[in-house]
Amino acid sequence: MINYSWETMEQNFREFIARYLQNDHIYFYWKGRVALYALLKAMKVGKGDEVILPGFTCVVVASAIKYLGAKPIYVDVDRITMNPSLDHFINAISPKTKVIISQNTFGLSTQVDEISEMAKQNGIYSIEDCTHGFGGTFKRKPNGSFCDAAFFSTQWNKPFSTGIGGFATVNNFELINELEKENQYLLKPSYKDNLVLTALLFARDNILNPSNYWQLRSMYRWMSKNNLVIGSSEGMELSSTLMPKNYFKIMGDVQYKKGVKNILSMDQLLKKRKENALIYTEFLAKNHKYNVDKVLHENHSFLKYPILVTQRAIFEDKAVKSKIELGDWFCTPLYPVGKNLELWDLNIDNIPEANTISKQIVNLPTDIDDPHKIIEFLKENLNDII
């Protein structure tokens, strides 16, 4: 039986995560990007260093690198997996490379064992970006098992949610002391932080539904961009490479409590996602449309199911009218930023495949009870799908 007292909430949460990941070296943070930043600091990343990452990611990953004075080096992705291949990473290595970040995009891990081994042979640290992949596996081992370290997100719409939040795990034990030294400087969430997050979690659980999804999503994004509520990204994070105030913050009691509650349904949720993904794949393959091939399903946890469309704005408008919840990850190569990408050292000419995909992609929900409404919507708009 779970003890829900505040004093043991963190330990309960830690034990559940450790059980999934088969790893006891877990460190909690206010957001997943903070976990990455802490890992990079523990790896002594600094000015003059280069960190290789996919050119099909979230801007906050690149920002964590920039905050330390290092340079993000972006590599293109494969159209089938939407992940970089081993060769993409090999070709990007230079004498300045300090870290390689491997990503399980939408929950799919590819070649992560080979990528981590290659990094090790070259004297380079490796980090697994598991912000989409908690609960999933690669070659029957939990995501996050292969690299020196991994970071996870527990924000809205992630494998399971604490509202906002994230954590890091460590496989290279030589990093533990350095990471714990850095964690001594973590700030605690304020009373206001906890109060606002509690209100947002209540709204998420009790107000959000398919009929108001698009309206509330737009409202929340606008409010978080303008720093009116706690958001996935503050306005400054979308327009600047300067670190926001109070960025380096630990997870709080509100998040631990929500995490313990939500992780209990993880097995059922993962099963549902994979079942729905198979339904989508069979429909799309039958109609000769882009799909996640069945051979990839074993290593895919399907946080989102990506499809490609000819005109995204028109397709999204149809989804709004049909009350279909579509996601827009990664509608730009550096989601959700669509301009001034040079601030984060990104030249889209260097990532042609990722740039093309970002103009075509939308995501189908996989955590729904009945996917047939989605299938009917796809049937009605089949000509819009690539």
Phi and psi in degrees as a GROMACS rama.xvg file:
@    title "Ramachandran Plot"
@    xaxis  label "Phi"
@    yaxis  label "Psi"
@TYPE xy
-83.8976  134.581  ILE-2
-89.7896  117.464  ASN-3
-94.4755  15.4013  TYR-4
-67.6524  150.812  SER-5
-59.5489  -34.3886  TRP-6
-65.4018  -28.9579  GLU-7
-108.449  1.23434  THR-8
-61.1254  -43.4512  MET-9
-62.0284  -43.7088  GLU-10
-65.4048  -40.7002  GLN-11
-58.8181  -46.4393  ASN-12
-61.4744  -44.7385  PHE-13
-60.1418  -42.2069  ARG-14
-66.0513  -39.8106  GLU-15
-64.724  -44.1652  PHE-16
-64.7924  -43.7784  ILE-17
-59.0182  -36.4561  ALA-18
-64.6577  -40.8084  ARG-19
-69.6303  -43.7519  TYR-20
-92.917  -9.44353  LEU-21
55.4723  44.6299  GLN-22
-150.673  124.301  ASN-23
-92.1065  -7.38882  ASP-24
-92.8624  83.7813  HIS-25
-121.831  135.692  ILE-26
-133.852  125.712  TYR-27
-96.1212  147.558  PHE-28
-143.193  162.02  TYR-29
-59.64  -36.7463  TRP-30
-144.227  160.193  LYS-31
-61.8904  -35.3031  GLY-32
-64.19  -30.6211  ARG-33
-68.3855  -35.6116  VAL-34
-61.1786  -43.7879  ALA-35
-61.6825  -46.2199  LEU-36
-57.8998  -43.8984  TYR-37
-62.8651  -41.5065  ALA-38
-64.0983  -42.8768  LEU-39
-62.7801  -39.5853  LEU-40
-64.0893  -41.5163  LYS-41
-63.9804  -28.0572  ALA-42
-87.1095  5.02684  MET-43
63.5961  33.8056  LYS-44
-71.9106  133.666  VAL-45
-157.873  -164.001  GLY-46
-57.0149  133.505  LYS-47
91.8639  -13.9399  GLY-48
-84.4169  157.66  ASP-49
-120.094  141.624  GLU-50
-124.735  120.981  VAL-51
-88.933  133.807  ILE-52
-149.159  164.31  LEU-53
-65.2723  143.185  PRO-54
-86.9979  40.383  GLY-55
-156.977  77.9011  PHE-56
-154.975  -170.498  THR-57
-96.8205  144.107  CYS-58
-59.6979  -29.4562  VAL-59
-67.6087  -22.4289  VAL-60
-68.8716  -47.5422  VAL-61
-63.894  -37.2594  ALA-62
-64.3048  -38.9657  SER-63
-58.8911  -34.1689  ALA-64
-70.7863  -46.321  ILE-65
-63.3758  -35.4862  LYS-66
-59.2793  -25.4433  TYR-67
-94.3816  3.88903  LEU-68
83.4396  4.36508  GLY-69
-89.1489  171.951  ALA-70
-114.156  126.035  LYS-71
-73.4613  134.481  PRO-72
-117.166  115.48  ILE-73
-94.7891  140.294  TYR-74
-119.728  152.009  VAL-75
-73.1321  172.1  ASP-76
-120.839  162.447  VAL-77
-84.4988  139.247  ASP-78
-67.6805  -28.1708  ARG-79
-77.2436  -48.2459  ILE-80
-93.963  -18.768  THR-81
60.13  22.9414  MET-82
-121.769  154.829  ASN-83
-67.9364  150.418  PRO-84
-88.1437  169.947  SER-85
-56.08  -43.1519  LEU-86
-63.5956  -35.8688  ASP-87
-56.3181  -45.6133  HIS-88
-68.9847  -43.7747  PHE-89
-57.5812  -43.7098  ILE-90
-69.9581  -15.7832  ASN-91
-95.8064  -7.72278  ALA-92
-68.909  137.644  ILE-93
-136.085  172.14  SER-94
-59.0249  -17.6679  PRO-95
-91.7381  -5.37745  LYS-96
-66.8226  124.49  THR-97
-108.993  -33.9214  LYS-98
-144.842  145.736  VAL-99
-116.486  132.151  ILE-100
-108.741  116.955  ILE-101
-98.2015  142.456  SER-102
-125.446  137.837  GLN-103
-100.602  85.1372  ASN-104
-64.3546  124.077  THR-105
61.3666  7.96126  PHE-106
112.333  0.593435  GLY-107
-99.1449  122.139  LEU-108
-100.204  136.023  SER-109
-138.012  128.784  THR-110
56.6034  20.8829  GLN-111
-64.9466  -30.0144  VAL-112
-66.5933  -41.9012  ASP-113
-70.7421  -37.4352  GLU-114
-65.9272  -44.5809  ILE-115
-67.2414  -38.0416  SER-116
-68.0758  -41.0176  GLU-117
-61.2615  -42.7648  MET-118
-61.0676  -44.9857  ALA-119
-59.8368  -42.6132  LYS-120
-64.8322  -25.7508  GLN-121
-97.0881  8.40213  ASN-122
68.0131  31.9078  GLY-123
-116.984  137.288  ILE-124
-70.5279  153.231  TYR-125
-129.36  141.35  SER-126
-128.455  135.594  ILE-127
-98.3694  120.083  GLU-128
-81.7453  99.9595  ASP-129
-104.974  26.6729  CYS-130
-63.9496  -21.1428  THR-131
-104.671  -8.64328  HIS-132
-114.38  8.75855  GLY-133
-59.8475  134.764  PHE-134
94.1403  -20.1034  GLY-135
-86.2455  173.508  GLY-136
-134.659  160.363  THR-137
-132.116  120.985  PHE-138
51.0488  42.2337  LYS-139
68.6895  13.3038  ARG-140
-112.455  145.38  LYS-141
-59.0123  141.054  PRO-142
-53.5628  136.637  ASN-143
99.9666  3.12906  GLY-144
-89.289  -15.5733  SER-145
-100.93  -38.227  PHE-146
-83.9881  174.674  CYS-147
-58.0229  -33.6584  ASP-148
-157.474  169.386  ALA-149
-145.409  154.593  ALA-150
-129.063  146.72  PHE-151
-128.573  154.114  PHE-152
-117.303  140.337  SER-153
-121.643  32.4491  THR-154
-81.1498  -179.713  GLN-155
-49.5047  137.633  TRP-156
66.6799  13.8959  ASN-157
-90.6267  177.794  LYS-158
-48.8038  -41.8114  PRO-159
-145.319  155.266  PHE-160
-118.51  142.531  SER-161
-115.267  22.0379  THR-162
88.1277  -80.4411  GLY-163
-126.141  165.427  ILE-164
142.84  172.024  GLY-165
-178.229  176.078  GLY-166
-156.309  163.29  PHE-167
-118.435  151.589  ALA-168
-126.621  153.916  THR-169
-126.935  129.926  VAL-170
-106.105  -27.3177  ASN-171
-90.538  102.039  ASN-172
-64.552  -17.457  PHE-173
-65.7806  -17.6216  GLU-174
-86.8899  -15.2941  LEU-175
-61.6625  -48.2715  ILE-176
-60.8393  -42.635  ASN-177
-65.1686  -40.5984  GLU-178
-66.1119  -41.8985  LEU-179
-66.6484  -31.6152  GLU-180
-63.8372  -44.9532  LYS-181
-65.211  -36.8248  GLU-182
-68.3144  -15.1662  ASN-183
-62.3924  -21.295  GLN-184
-97.0931  5.48397  TYR-185
-66.2927  138.945  LEU-186
-87.8337  156.236  LEU-187
-95.1727  146.757  LYS-188
-59.3523  143.754  PRO-189
-79.6675  168.735  SER-190
-57.9964  -41.7744  TYR-191
-63.3385  -42.3351  LYS-192
-54.2185  -50.0289  ASP-193
-66.4971  -37.6901  ASN-194
-66.5783  -47.29  LEU-195
-64.5876  -42.3611  VAL-196
-64.5961  -38.3803  LEU-197
-60.1337  -42.3727  THR-198
-65.7412  -40.5742  ALA-199
-66.3278  -40.2505  LEU-200
-63.8772  -39.4322  LEU-201
-61.7711  -44.5954  PHE-202
-63.5951  -41.3849  ALA-203
-61.0338  -43.6127  ARG-204
-78.2547  -27.1169  ASP-205
-118.282  -13.1323  ASN-206
-116.867  -42.1076  ILE-207
-65.2123  132.275  LEU-208
-154.584  170.299  ASN-209
-55.8945  -30.9232  PRO-210
-72.3877  -26.3757  SER-211
-116.105  9.4093  ASN-212
-53.2941  -53.2875  TYR-213
-66.5887  -41.852  TRP-214
-63.7468  -47.4652  GLN-215
-70.2206  -34.0423  LEU-216
-63.2204  -44.8136  ARG-217
-63.8305  -41.9069  SER-218
-63.7336  -45.0758  MET-219
-63.9585  -42.857  TYR-220
-64.0051  -39.4437  ARG-221
-66.2531  -43.3831  TRP-222
-67.0087  -39.4737  MET-223
-71.5759  -36.8441  SER-224
-60.8242  -34.3759  LYS-225
-97.4044  15.4144  ASN-226
60.3579  31.791  ASN-227
-89.6898  -22.5129  LEU-228
-139.082  166.732  VAL-229
-70.2288  120.126  ILE-230
-120.639  171.64  GLY-231
-58.3568  -38.695  SER-232
-138.297  133.742  SER-233
-74.9011  159.682  GLU-234
-54.4828  -39.7511  GLY-235
-63.1141  -32.8009  MET-236
-69.8352  -19.0114  GLU-237
-97.5931  -2.7989  LEU-238
-134.851  -2.83591  SER-239
-149.776  156.956  SER-240
-105.655  20.0747  THR-241
-88.4726  136.708  LEU-242
-67.1073  130.187  MET-243
-64.811  154.234  PRO-244
-63.1104  142.33  LYS-245
59.4964  32.7494  ASN-246
-68.2988  -43.0874  TYR-247
-84.5956  84.5585  PHE-248
-129.37  145.955  LYS-249
-86.5082  162.91  ILE-250
-68.9055  151.443  MET-251
-114.345  175.83  GLY-252
-59.4838  -38.0791  ASP-253
-59.6199  -40.5794  VAL-254
-71.466  -41.7438  GLN-255
-58.6983  -45.512  TYR-256
-62.1787  -45.3722  LYS-257
-67.2521  -37.7988  LYS-258
-62.7417  -44.5303  GLY-259
-59.9336  -42.1127  VAL-260
-65.8848  -45.0341  LYS-261
-78.1013  -30.8069  ASN-262
-68.8474  -19.6662  ILE-263
-63.7544  -25.8824  LEU-264
-98.9041  12.346  SER-265
-62.0305  -43.0013  MET-266
-62.4258  -45.3341  ASP-267
-65.5208  -39.7106  GLN-268
-66.4173  -42.6643  LEU-269
-63.826  -41.29  LEU-270
-60.9265  -43.6773  LYS-271
-62.8862  -43.398  LYS-272
-61.05  -43.6617  ARG-273
-69.8838  -36.2026  LYS-274
-65.7984  -44.9911  GLU-275
-65.4309  -38.7255  ASN-276
-61.6605  -38.5858  ALA-277
-64.9012  -39.2945  LEU-278
-61.7882  -44.8356  ILE-279
-61.897  -45.7532  TYR-280
-60.8188  -44.9371  THR-281
-63.5879  -40.8811  GLU-282
-65.984  -48.5428  PHE-283
-66.5656  -41.5215  LEU-284
-63.8551  -41.4374  ALA-285
-59.8293  -33.0132  LYS-286
-98.5482  12.4707  ASN-287
59.578  43.1146  HIS-288
-112.025  160.442  LYS-289
-55.4279  134.101  TYR-290
-153.657  166.925  ASN-291
-85.1084  107.145  VAL-292
-55.3175  144.906  ASP-293
-57.499  -28.7046  LYS-294
-66.1116  -18.9992  VAL-295
-91.7241  -10.1308  LEU-296
-65.3574  -32.5671  HIS-297
-60.6079  -36.1944  GLU-298
-101.297  21.2115  ASN-299
-123.764  130.788  HIS-300
-103.069  -5.25388  SER-301
55.6243  54.8966  PHE-302
-58.5921  -41.4205  LEU-303
-133.037  157.395  LYS-304
-114.032  113.196  TYR-305
-83.1998  136.823  PRO-306
-129.708  164.284  ILE-307
-117.766  137.148  LEU-308
-129.203  160.222  VAL-309
-75.9792  -41.1753  THR-310
-136.739  97.6328  GLN-311
-61.6346  -42.9807  ARG-312
-60.1247  -42.0108  ALA-313
-67.3936  -41.9737  ILE-314
-63.2227  -41.9089  PHE-315
-65.7281  -37.7883  GLU-316
-63.1629  -39.1071  ASP-317
-65.7321  -37.3102  LYS-318
-64.8047  -40.1789  ALA-319
-58.6318  -47.8359  VAL-320
-65.3427  -30.5135  LYS-321
-92.3451  2.76455  SER-322
55.975  45.803  LYS-323
-102.968  128.458  ILE-324
-84.7744  105.16  GLU-325
-105.427  146.079  LEU-326
-99.5408  161.121  GLY-327
-123.422  23.4205  ASP-328
-74.6443  134.913  TRP-329
-103.965  95.6499  PHE-330
-73.3742  -3.74172  CYS-331
-137.923  157.491  THR-332
-62.9558  -21.8346  PRO-333
-125.98  66.629  LEU-334
-56.4682  137.17  TYR-335
-97.8389  16.0427  PRO-336
-75.7519  129.022  VAL-337
-114.147  -2.56398  GLY-338
-144.57  167.601  LYS-339
54.8532  38.9096  ASN-340
-66.1209  -19.2845  LEU-341
-64.4895  -21.9118  GLU-342
-58.3736  -31.025  LEU-343
-103.089  17.5405  TRP-344
65.955  26.1921  ASP-345
-100.726  124.389  LEU-346
-110.557  111.652  ASN-347
-65.1549  -17.6  ILE-348
-64.8519  -20.9287  ASP-349
-86.6818  -7.05439  ASN-350
-133.306  61.0059  ILE-351
-59.9238  -39.9171  PRO-352
-67.923  -45.8969  GLU-353
-61.2784  -39.3692  ALA-354
-65.2492  -41.0776  ASN-355
-64.8735  -47.5586  THR-356
-59.057  -40.9072  ILE-357
-63.1753  -22.2187  SER-358
-83.9851  -12.7637  LYS-359
-116.847  -14.279  GLN-360
-84.6129  140.996  ILE-361
-137.722  163.427  VAL-362
-120.704  133.553  ASN-363
-87.4568  144.572  LEU-364
-71.2167  142.081  PRO-365
-117.099  -6.4928  THR-366
-98.96  22.3077  ASP-367
-94.593  155.998  ILE-368
-76.2389  -34.7534  ASP-369
-131.171  107.732  ASP-370
-82.0388  -2.43115  PRO-371
-69.3106  -28.0159  HIS-372
-64.2917  -36.9964  LYS-373
-66.2207  -44.3297  ILE-374
-60.7545  -42.1952  ILE-375
-62.6694  -40.099  GLU-376
-62.8599  -42.6194  PHE-377
-64.2341  -39.4271  LEU-378
-60.4009  -43.2284  LYS-379
-68.8454  -22.7451  GLU-380
-123.09  32.1904  ASN-381
-59.3887  -35.8122  LEU-382
-69.3594  -16.5282  ASN-383
-86.0506  -8.88928  ASP-384
-96.7098  135.568  ILE-385
